[in-house]
Amino acid sequence: LAIEEYEKVQRQVAERTEKKETLSTERATLIERIEKFEQMKYEAFTTAFKAIDTNFREIFARLTSGSGHLVLENEEDPFAGGMTFAVQPRDKKVHLLSSLSGGEKSLTTLAFIFSIQRFIPAPFYAFDEVDMSLDGANGERSASMVTELSPAPQFIIISLRKPIIVDTKNLLDGSRM
């Protein structure tokens, strides 16, 4: 009986060893796939971030005659932190978004939206009094940017301020706004 029992246990050990090796191989394959997807995610994020940052630098400069760029809180692992803006409106010191005036925040946000729009356009945008904190000149620059971008997406703009209404009025005949 001992010999039969030994053979039975040996078969079980062989089966379980084979199953363990199969599971180990499948685990290694899954880990490899996860690492591959993590790398793809990182590369896609980096590509998008760089393109949007490049767009932001250009658009922010056009809207404010200043300079600005996007800042990751954790550049080593961008998914572990957030993102903010380092901007220098014309003739001012560099600031983070939290220390800007209402109009500067509006221009920074608009520059960011327009930067994303250049990278991945959406079919329409709804702006509700985005020009409320802007002076006349900044309102006109914002309206000019909307006019420039409006051939592709549709903009729905609610505003009580004259610059954005007057500068975008010519788009109404094409039913783009």
Disulfide bonds with the S-S distance in Angstrom:
none
